[in-house]
Amino acid sequence: MLGTAGHVDHGKTALVKLLTGCDTDRLAEEKRRGLTIELGFAPCRMADDRIVGIVDVPGHVSFIRQMVAGAHGVDVMILVVAADDGVMPQTREHLDVLTFMGARHGVIALTKIDMVDAQMRELAVQDVQQFVQGTFLADAPICPLSNITGEGFDGFFEALGQQVQACQPRVTHGPYRQWVERSFTAHGFGVVASGVPCAGRVQVGDCLRVLPGDRRGRVRYLQVYGENSDAAQAGECVAVNLADLELDDTPRGVLLTDSPTLGLVQRCAVRLRLLDRMRRPIKDGAEVHLHVGTAHCQATLVPLEADPLAPGADTLAQLRLDRPLPLAPGDRFVVRSHVEEEGGLTTIGGGRVLDTSERRFRRQRVETISPLLEREKTIDDPPLWCLTMLIEAAGPRTVQELASAAHLLPDEADTHVRRLCEQGQVVLLDNKRFMAQRTIDQTMMRMADHLKQAHQAHPEQLGVNAGELLQALACDTAVFDAAESDLIRRSMVVRQGELLALAEHRPRMDEGERRLLEQLAEAFRKDHSMPRRPADLAEALKQPEKKVRQMIQVLADRGDLVHLSEQIFMHRDAVAAAEAVVRTLFAQADSGHSATSGTSGGGGEGRFTTAEFRNALGASRKYAIPLLDHFDRTRLTIRHGSVRTPGVLVRNNSPQ
């Protein structure tokens, strides 16, 4: 898309008519006043027969809101400066707006040369050259011409064609997104909504959502640059005929999209750049006018890195909107505010949306700034953007989940993530979920560090329980399992049952600890059917309870003891004997020898009560209950109130 820019009455509309043959001032009031009020669109055929669209914007300060609405789709800027006036206030503001909206190519049309002499023309050229220094138009061609006589038009048209050729094609990935610039009712067709899509592709027959409001309409017809078409894509001037909608459903500022997951947000994190010609800092909580696409709302500005924001600041910030908008990462925006020196609303800055998660960011924190900077670095590189989304997830994601997070189509996300797998940056789990290798690597380092600290704190223990380590790290189970597998594969960690330890770890005990360990082992062996409490053993052996607990844990780690509850440990032989009692009770019940048995007729479908187990075991309820709870956890039994039925280990006739 080409876009005009410049002060009022500098000849933008006349130049568009010279280029296209179209008068973009379509309103009666525009004709009467000789002043562009609304956006105008026209197709332009370049020298190579390429058709591009032109949006003609109002130049008067009173209609800057309309100008901003038309700027979001512009790729190549035609900055119009009248030779008899030179650079004027709206010349500056229009250039600022288009810079913030992402325009990076342009040509400068120095109009009305028929109204000045050669010396004045040269002064006007110098004025423009000085004005564009330090902007993306610094090296842009300056083309003097007259819209009246046609002088200089050929040189201008050639320079414009070169800028169009230098412009990269608009990226079309992701779901279709089109901000509505204008809508009307066409007789016999219904609602038509026009605009420049910022992402994706659309075809006749597609269903589009209207946001805000979440109404839906089917695409009945399409026009691209005024010609009928079966499809349209980002960067084109598109008119969409929508069935099942009313004109009131599609005012300027709503978004058409085929994304099923795009929602409305009232908070967004952004990269914000303020103009350096501002005279005063912007305070925390300043009220600004936000322009995104063709939408406009008021917002509160919250700096995330520095407060207040000085003129020329380039910083991260959060915007809190006064009404929800369908924003997405990568959207470009402009902010305007009341500036006393400017006599009213004026552009003060702009930037890009980085995050639309709605969360309230904490200021000047590494955990806030680092992820946003990572997003900023990768936002224009779809594969790396997918990687960033996986890293932020801190766990595995399906292609569908990744596509939704990255605002891509599922096929696009699948292509990118599989390429990342080939590069070793992403890992495929269970053939359907993907995880960032970086996340695994970071978890490996955390695991190794935690194990090292645990070995230093408790050198006598064999290792750390895997479940406790997972809980301590507070990470996704799939990430933990992948990190553990990598550590074991690299011979950095060993696993013994439920215990994990660094490969070089060797349990160490002094003479006193070894003696205490033997005493505890003997105590549990002596009467293995009696559960023992650490506090009771500490009192009997006249040892600190903390040290007794440490040595008991060593015995449990070795497999000599079974941890039934927080306070109760039992020798493994006693637990095995209790399991034998359970199996016997089930067998007796299945044979009809128990009053509580069922009538299943075999197959290990018997049952017994807590009282029956306690009597058969010859133990008090105080110890019978922890044993039964242990058997429930290990799937030997299934609890139904005070009744136990066979668990999977009994049904499969498997030993515990």
N, C-alpha and C positions, 0 to 999 in steps of 0.2 A: 504494500500500500504506500502511495505517496500522500503527503499531507502538507497543506499550506500553513504558513505561520507568519505573523507580522502584525503591525499596527493597523488600526482601522483606516480605510481609505488609501491604502498603499497599493491597491490593484490586485489583490489575491484572486477575487472572483473573475475579474477580466482576464487574468492570466490563465485560469482554468478553462474559460471559454475558448481562449486562443488555442489551448492544447487539445481540447476535446470536442469543441463545437457545442458544448452543453452549457446552459445557463443554470447554475446550481442554486440561484436565488429563486426558489419555487413559491414562497409565500407572498400573498398580496401585499402584506405590510413591508416585506423586503423590497418589493417593486416600488411601492409608494415612497419609501424612505431612502432608497438607494443604499441600503445598509444590510449586510448579512447578519441575520439573527440566529438562524438555526444551521445545523450541519448540512452540507450539501455533498452529494456523491456523484461521480461521473467516471465512466471507463475511458482509459487513455491507451491508444495504440502506439507502441514505441516503433523505432525504425526497423527493428528486427521482427516486427509483427506480434511481439508479445503484448498481451493485454494486461494492464495494471489498473488498479483503482486509485482514484484521487478523492480525498476528503477535504473539502473546503471549509475552513473554520471561521467563526466570527472574530473580528479583530477588536471590537469595542470592549472596553473594560467591563461594561455591564453584562457582557455575555461570556465571560471567561469560563464559567461553569460548563457552558456548551462546548467551548474550545477544548477543555480538559477531557470531556467525554469522547470527543473525536480523536484525541491524541493517542489513545491506548493501542490502536492497531497500526500506527505509522511506522514504516521501515525506513523510508527516505524522506527527508524534510526539504521542502522548498521554502526557504526563508525569503520573504519578500520585503524589501526595503525601498521606499520611494527616494529617488535621487534628490528631490526638492525638500524633503523632510529629514532624511537620515534616520539614524537609530532613535526609536521612541520607546516609551515605557512598556507598551505591550510587545514590542520586538524582544525586549529582554525577558519578559515573563513567559512568552511563548517558547523561546529557546530553552529556558529553564524547565518548563513542563515537558517538552519533547525529550530533553536529556534524561529526566527522571523516568520517563515512560519507555526508554530503551532505544530511541532512534540513534543510529551510529553513522549514517551516511546522509549526505545532503548537498544541495547546490543553492547558491545565493543569487536571487533575481533582483538586480538593481533596476527598478522600474521607473517610468516617467522621465526617461532621459531626453525625451522630446521637449521637456519643459525647462531644461537647464542648459547652460553653455558648457563647453569642454572643461573649463577650469572647475566649475561647480561639480561636474561629473567626477573629476579626479579627486576632489575633496571628499565626495560621497564614498568613493571606493576606499580611500584611506580611513574614513570613519568606520566603515564596515570591517575592514581588516583589523583595526585596533579592537573593535567590539568582540570579534570571534576568537581572539587570542586566548589560548587555554581551554577552549571548548572543542567538541568533536568536529566542529566546522572550521577549525583553524586552517586546514589545508583545502577547504572546499573551494571550487571555482566560483568566482564572482562574475556574473554575466549581465552586463548592462543591456537593457532592451526597452522597447516601447510597445505597450499593448495597443496603442493607437495606430502607429505606422508599421509595426512589425519589424522595425530595425533591431538587429541583434537576436531575433528569435531563433534562427537556425543554430547559432552558436550555443544558445541556452539549451535547445532541444538535444543537441549532441552531448553536451555536458551532463544533462539529466539522464540520458541513456547510459552513459558510462557509470553513473552512480547506481543505476538500477542493476546493471550487470555485476557490479562489485558487491551488491548486497546478497548475503547468503539466503538461501530459501528458508522460509519460515518452518520451524520444527512442527511436525504434525502428530507427535506421539501423545498418548494419553487419551482419556475420554473427551468427547466433544464438549467444548465450552464456548458459548457465544453470548457476550453481553449485548443486550438489545439497545440499539441507538434510536430506533424509530419503529413504531408499529402503526398499522392502519388497517382498515377493512377494504378489501377489493371486491367489487360487485361480482357475485357468482362464485367467489373463492373463499371468502371469509377472512380470517385474521392473517396478516402478513407481518412478520417481524424481521427487521434488517439489522445488520451489524457486521463486524469483522471478527470472526472466530479467533480465539487466542490459543486453542489447542484442539487436536483431534480431527476426525472426519465424520461426515454425516451423509446418509443416503435417503432417497425417497422411500418411505415406508417405515423409517425408524421412529421410535417413540422418544420424545424429549420431555424432560421434567422442567418446570418453571420454578426457579428459586429466587426469592422467598415464596412461600405458598405451597410448594410441592404439588402444583397442578400438572396434568399431563396432556400432551397433544401429539397427534401423529403427523409426520411430515408428509403432506399431500403433494406439494410441488416445491422445487428449488430453482432459484435463479442465481447465477454467478456473473457479476459485472453486467447485469441486465439481461443475460441470455439464459434460456431454460437449460437445466442441467440435471443429471441423475444423482450427482454427488457434489459435495463442497468440502473444503478443508480450511485449516487455519491460515490466516493471512489473506484470504480472499474477501471480496465484498459480496456478502451473501444475503439473499432475501428468502425467508422460510415461510411457506404457507402451511399453517397449522390447523388441523381439524380438531374439533372437540374443545376449542377454547374461545373465550370472549375477548374483545378488545381490551377490557379492563384488566385482563389477566397478564397482559404483556406490556406494561409501561416501560419507558426508558429506565434502565438501572437494574432490571431483573436479568437473570442468567438462564440461558437454555443449555441443558446438558443431558447426555445419555448415561451419566455415571449413576449407578444405583446407590452409591455410598457417600457421595459428596453431601456435606451438611452445612448448616449455618453456624457461624461463630461470632462471638462478641469480644473475643480476646485474640490477639495475634502478636507474635514476636517478630521484629523486623530489623533490617539494616536501614538506618536512617542517616541521610546526609543533609545537613542544613546549609543554606546559602551563606557564603562568607560576607556578603554585603549587608547582612542584617546588622543592626546597630545595638541590639540588646540580646542578652542570653535568654533562652527559653527555660522557664522554671518547671520543676517537677509538678505534674498534674495540670499542665497547661491544656486548655481546650483548643482543639484544632478542627478544621474541616478536612475530612479524608475523602479523596477521590480515587476509586479503583474501578478500572473498566469504565462503564458509563454510570456506575453507582456513586452516590454521595451520601455521607452521613457525618455527624459530629463524633469526635473521639477525644479521649483523655490520653495525654502523652506521658508515659512513665519511663524515664531513662533507666537502663540496666547497668551502665558502666560509669557514667559521670553525671553529676548534678550540681549546678545547672548546666545546660547545654550551651556552649559558647558559639558565636557565629562561625560557620565553617566546620562545625563538629561532624565527625563521621563515627557513628556509634551504634550499638545495639539498644533497642528500646522495645517496650510493649505498648500496644495501642488497645485501649478499652473502648469499644464502639457503643454508641447509644442505641443502636438497633442491629440485629443480626444480619450478616451478609455471607454469601456463599464463596468464601475466599479459599485459595489453595496456595501452597508454597510456590514461590516463583512469581506470583502476581506483583506487578509494579504499581506504585501508587504515588500520589502527590498530596502533600499537606499544605493547607493555606490557613492563615490566621489573621486576626485584626492587628495591623501594625499602624500605630498612630502616625508615624512619619510618612507612611504611604497613603494615608487618608482613608483606610478601610481594609477590606480583605485583600491579601496578596499571597503569592506563593512563597513559602519559607523553606521548603525542602521536599524530599521524596526518598524513595528507596524501593526495597523489595520485601515481600512477606517471606519469612523463613519457617515459621511454625504456627500451626492453627490448632494446637491441642487444647486450647482453652485454659490450660493450667496457669496459675499465678506464679510467675517467675520471681525468685529471690534475687535481689540486686547484688552486684559485685561479688558473685560467688563463682568459683571455678566450675561447679556442677551446673551452673546456668550458662556461663559464657562458652565453655568448650564445645558442648553439643551444637550450639547455634553456629559457632565458627565452622564446625565440621559440615554442617548443612550448607553453609554459604559456599564452601569450597567445592562441593559436589553437586549443587543443585542444577547445574547445566550439563551434567554428564550422567545420562540415565543409568548406565551400569554401576557407576560409583555411588549414585544416589540410592540405588537398590541396596548396595552394601551398607550405606549409612543407615538405612531403615532397618536392616537386619541387626546391625550393631546396637541401635537404640532399643530394639525389641528385647535384647538380653535373653533371648530364647528362640526356639525354632518357629518358623512360620511357613505356612503353605504358600503356594504361588498366589492363590486368591487373596490371602491375607496380606501378602507383600504388595500385590497390585493395588489393593485398597489403600495401604499406608503410603505408597509411593505415587499415587494418582496416575497409575499406568493401566493399560489394558492387560488382562491376564496373559495373553500371548507375548506381549512385549516384556513383561516381568519374567516370564519363563525363559525367554531367549537370553536376557541379561544375566539372570542368576545361574544359568547353566554355563555361560561363558566364564563367570566368576568361579564356578566349580573347577573348570579346566585350568584356571590360573592359580588354583589352590587357596583362593581367598574365602571361599564358601564351601561348606560341607553338606552333603545330602544325607539326611537321616530317614530311615525306614521308607525310602523311595518316594516320599511325598512331602517331607518338610526340610527346610533349609536353615542353616545356621552359619553365622560368620565365624571363620577360623580365629579371627582376632578375639572374639568373645571367649572361645575355648582357651586360647592362649592366656588371656587375662585370668580366667578361672584357674588354670593350671598354676600360675604364679601365686595366686591367693591360696590355693590348696597347699602348695609346697611350703609357703610361708607359715600357714597355720599349723601344719604338721611339725615344722621346725620349732615353733614356739611351744607346742605341746610336748615335744620330746625334751626340750630344755626345762620345762616346768615339772614334768613327770618322767624322768629318765628311766624309772623302774618299769614303766608300762610298755607293753608290746607295741601299742599303736593307739589310734583314735578310732572310735566307732564311726563307721561310714555315715550312718543316719544322723549322728550328732554333728559330724563335720558338715553335712549338707545343711542342717539347720543353722549352724554357725555362719556359713557362707551366704545363706539366704538367697540362693540362686535357683534357677529352673533345674528340675531333675534331669532333663535331657542334656543340658549344658554340663551338669556335674558328671553324668555318666560318660560323656564324650571326653571331658578333661581327665577323668580318672583313667580311661582306656589309653589315652595318649601318654600319660605319665607312666603307666605300667609298661606300655610298648617301648618307651624310651629308657626303661630300667631305672627310672627315677623314684618310683614308688612300688611297694609290694603290698599285696593283699593276703591276709590270713583270716579266712572266714569273714566276719563283719568288720575286721580291723584293717586300717590303712596305716602305713608307716613309710618314712623315707627309706630308700634301699640301704643306705649306710647306717641306719639306726640300729644300735645294739643295746638292749635293756641293761641298765647298770643299777646295782644295789650295794650298799655298804653292809658290813657284817651284821649290824643291828637290824637292818631291813630284811636280810636273808633269814635271820633267826625268827623274826616276827612272822614272816611268810610261812615258815615251817610250822610254827605254832598254830597259825590259823588253818593251814591245810589239815593238820592233825585234828583240830577241833571239829572241822566239818566231816572228816572221815570217821571219827570216833562214833558219832551218832548221826549218820547221813540222812536219816529220815526226819530229823528235827531241823526246821528252818532256823537260821541264826540271824540276829539283828546286829549290825555294826556296833551300836551303842552298848549292847549287852556284852559283846566280845571285848570291846575296849575296856569296860569295867572289870571283866574277869581277868584280862591279861595286864591290867594296869598300864595301858598304853593310850596315847592321845587318839581320840576318835577319828580325827582327820587322817592320821597315819594308818590306822586300821582300815579305813575305807579305801585308801590307796592300795594297800596290799590285797584287800578283797577283790578290788578291780583287776589286779594282776592275775589272781586265780581265775576270775571270770573270763578274762581275756585268753587264758590258756585253755579254757573249756572245762576246768575242774568244777566250776560253780555255774549255776543258772540264776540270773537276776529276775526274780519273780515280780518284785515291786520295788518302790523306792527304798524301803527299809528291809526287805526280806530277800535273802540269798539261800539257795539250797544246793546240796551236792548233786552232781549230775546223776549219780547212781540212784538217789532218792527220787529224782524226777522220772527216771526211766522206770522205776518200780511203780510210781503213781500212774504212768502211762499204761503199764500192764494192767493195773486195776481198771482203768477206763475201758480198755479193750475187752476185758473180761465182763464188765457190766453190760456193755453193748451186746456181747455174744449171748449172755444169759437172757437179756431182755428180748433179743431176737428169737430165742428159743421158747419164749413164753414163760420163763421162770420168774419174771418180775411183775409186780402188780401194776407198774406204770408202762409196761411194754405195749407196743402197737400190735397190729395184726398183719404185718407186712409179709410174713411167711418167709423171711430170709433176706439175704443180701446186705446185712449190716445196717438195717433201718431201725434198730432198737433205740431205746432212750433210757435215761435214768435221772433221778433228782439229785439235788445237792446233798440232801440228807443221806441218800443211799451211797453216794461217793464218800462222804465223810465217815460213815459207819464202816464201809469196806476198807478204807484206808487206815482207820483207827486213829484219826487225827481230829483236832478241834476245827470248828468252822473258821477260826482265825487264820489257819494255814491251808484249809481245804479251798477256800475262795480264791486266794492268790494262785494256787495251782490250776484251778479250773480256768481262771482268767488267762493264764499263760497258755493253756491248751486251746482256748478260743483264738488267741492271737496266732498261734502256730497252725491253726486250721485242723487240729485233731478233733475238736468239738465245735458245735454251734449252739449258742445259748438261746433259749426261749423262756424267759423269766427264770424260774428255778429248775427248769428241765434242760438237759443237754441231749442233742441228737448228734449222729455221726458227722464229722467234718470230712473234707476231701481226703485226708490222710487215711482215715478208717475205710471210707468207701473204696479207695484204691488199694486198700490193704497194704499201705506203705508204712514202713517204720518211720518214726519221727526223726 
